[in-house]
C-alpha cells in the first residue's frame, strides 16, 4: 500500500508540474502577444508615420521618380504587424542603397530625419567626364555612353559629333547588371582608371592632343592623336615613365621632322622606341 501511494503521489506531482509549465508557457505567450500588439498599435500611430518625402540635389532624375521610389520602399509592413513607414522603423540604408541601384545617374544618396512625419532625401548626380563608344572606333554614328570622373557608365549619350568629350573604346570587363552589360559598368578598375586619367593629363600638359584611347586587348593601350598618329603603350607599364619617354621622343629632332606623317609610335619596349 505504501508503494502505491508513492506512485500515485509521483504521478500527481508530474501532472501538476506539466500543468504549471503549460500555464507559464501560455502566460508568457499572452504577455509577448500583448507587448507585440501594443507596439504594433503604437508604431501605427498616425503622428509618427511618414507622410512627406522631400527631395534635394536632383536635376536630371525627377522629384516624382525619386519620391515614388521611396514611397514604394515604405509600403507594407514587417511581419504584417509593424508599418515600414513608421519614422522609428523605416530602413534608411535600404532606401539609400535602393536609390543608387535603381538610378545609375545618382552618385550618392542620403536620407535624413526632418520631423516625425517627414524625411529628406539628398542626392548628388553624376556628371559627364568622357564617352565610351564601343569596342572599336568605327564612325561618328557610334552609340556612346557617358562615363563620370570615376569611369562609371551611367547613361546613353545623345548623338553628337566632334571632340567635346574624350572617347574610350574597348571591351567592358564588369557590370552591375543594370540595363544589360552597359549601364552600371566601369570601363576600367578604379586604380587603373585613375592611373590612365593622370597619364592622359600628363600628355596634355606636355602639348599632345589626344582624342581617344582604345583597349586593344588585355595588354595594350592605343592612343589616337588628333593628327591621326597612334601611340602604343603596354597596360602593365609604369605610365609615369612612359610619359617621360613620350615627351623625350616627341621633342627629339628626329621625330619633330616627321610630325604629321607618322602612322604609329610604339613605346611598349622600355627605352627602345619604334615608329612607322
N, C-alpha and C positions, 0 to 999 in steps of 0.2 A: 504493500500500500504506500509506503514512503517513497519508493521509486517512482510509482505512477504519479504521485502528487508533484514530484520534482519535474517529471516530464511535462506534465500539464502546465506547471508554472513556467517552464522554459519556453514552451510554445507561445503562451500568452505574452511573455516578455518580448519574444521576437516579433510577434504580431503588433504589439504596442510600438516597438521601435520602427517597424515598417510604416505604421500609420503616422507616427511622428515625423519620419523623414518625408513622407508624402505631403503632409501638411506644410512642412517647412519649404519643400520644393514649390508647392502651389503658392505659398506666401511670397517667396522670392520672385516667382514669375509674375504675380499680381503687382508687386512693388515695381519691378522693372517695367512691366507694361504700363503702369501708371505714370512712371517717370518719363518713358518714351512718349506717351500720349500727351503729357503736359508740355514736353519740349516741342513736340510736333505742333501743338496749338500755339505756343509762344513764337516759334520761328515762322509760323504762318501769319503772324500778326501784321496787319497792313502797314503800319508806320515803319516797319523795318524791312519791307520788301522793295527791291529796286524797281523804280518806276521810270526814271530818267537816265539816259545814257548820252553823255556829252563827248564830242569828238574834237580833237585839236591836232594840227600839224599836217593834215592831208591836203593835197591839191589835185592829184591825178585820180586816186581812189576816192569815190564819192562818200559823203557822210551817210547817205542812205544805205550804201553797200555795207559799210562798217557797222552801222547801228543794227541792221538786220542780222548780220552775222553774230554780233554779241548777244542780241536778244534770243537767237536760237540756242546759244550756249547756256542761257539762263532758263530756258524752258524745261519743264519736267521736275522731277524730284529724286532725292536719294532714297532708295528702298521704299518708294511710294509713300513716304512719310514726311520727309524734310524738303521743303521747296528750295530748288537750286538758286532762286532769285533772292533768297534772304541775304541781307547785307552781311550777315555773320557766316554764311555758308557758301557763298559763290566762290568758284575757283578762279582766282586771279591768274595763276600760272597757266591754267588750261586755256583761258581766253587769249593771253599773250602769245602762247605757242600756236594756237589755232589761227590767229590773225597772220602770223608770219608764214604759216604753211599755206593758207588759203589765198593770200595776196602777195605774190613774189615781188611786187613793186614796193612793198613796205619793208624797210630795212630794220627798224626797231619798233617795238610796241610796249607800252607801259600802261597799266591800269591803276588808277588812284581812287581812293575814297574821297567823295565830295561831302556827302551827308548820309543819313540813314536811309534815304530813298534814291540816291543817285551816285553814279560813278563816272569817272572821266577816263577816256581812252586817248592817250597821246601817242601819235605815230610820227616816224620820220620816214620819208620816201627815198628811194634810190634815184640817183641822177646819172644820165648817160655819160660815160667816160670814153668808150670805144665801141666798135662793132665787131661781131663775129658773123662772117658771111659764107659759111660752109667749109667744106674740107679743102677746096682748091679755088684759087682765083679763076673766075670764068668770065663774067661780063658784068656790065652795070645793072643787069636785071636780076642779079643775085638777091635772094631773100636774106635779109640781115636781121640780127637781133642785137639789142643794146646790152652792153656789159657795163657794170658800175665800176668804181675805182678798185674793187676787190677782185674783179674778173668774174663776177656773178652775173649770169644771163637771166634777165627778168622780164623782158617783153619784146615782141617783134617791132622792128623799127619801120617807120614809114619809107616809102620808096623815094629815094633821092640820090643824086649823083654828086661827084666832087669829093673833096678831101676834108669835109667838115669834121669827121671823126677818123681816127686811126683804125685800120682794119686788121683783124686777125683771121687766119684760116687754119684749119686743121681739125682732126677728129676730136670729139669730146670724150673724155675718159670717165666722167662721173655724172650722175644725175640724181635728183631727189624724186624723180618720177612725175613731177607736175607737167602736164601737157607733153607727154611723150618723153623724149630724151633731150629736149632743148631747154625750155623754161625751167629754171631751178638748178641748172648745171653751172659748174665752174669751168672756165676754159682751161685753166692750169691749177694745180695745187697751190694754195696761198703762198708758201715760201718761194716757189719757182716763179709765180706771177709777180711777186714783189721784186725779185731779182731782175726779171725781164723789164719791168716798167722802169726801174732805176737805170738799167743798161740803155734803154731807148732814150731816156732823158739825157744821159751822158753823151750819147752820139749826137743828139740835137744840140747840146751845148758846144760841141766841137765843130758845128757847122754842117752836119749831114742832114739832109731832108729825106726822111724815111716815111713811106706811105703805108706799108703793110708788113706783117710778119706771118710767115706760114710755117706750121709744124710739118716738115717733110715726112717724118716718121718718128720713131721713138728716140732718135739720136740727134737730129739736126734741126736748126732753125734756118729759114731762108728769109732774109730781109730785102725788101724791094725799095730802091731809092726812086725818087721822082724822075730821075733821068734814065730809068729802066735798068740800071746796074743792080745786080743781085749780090748780096753778101751771104756767104755760107759760114755758119757757126755751129759748133757742137753743143748739144744741150748739157753735156757734162763738164764743159769748160768753165774756168773761172772768168766770168763775164767782165770783171774789172780789168783783168789782164788783157782780155780780148779787145776791150775798148781802147786800151793803150796801143795795142798793135794796129788797130784800125786807124787811129789818129796818126800814128807814125807812117803807115803805108799811104794814106790819102794825101799827106802833105810831103811825100817824098818827090824828088824831081822826076823820077821815072813815071809815077802814076799821074802826076799833075799834067804831063803832056798827053796822057791817054784819056783824060776825063771826057766823058760823053761817048766814048767808043768802046767801053768795057762791057762785056756780057756779064761776067761774074768775077768776084774775088773770093778766094777760099781761105778762111782763117782757121780751119779745123786741125791744122797740123803744127801747133805750137808756134815756134819762131819762123817757120817756113810759110811763106805766103804765095799762093798760086793764083794766077788770073788768066783770063782769056779775053 
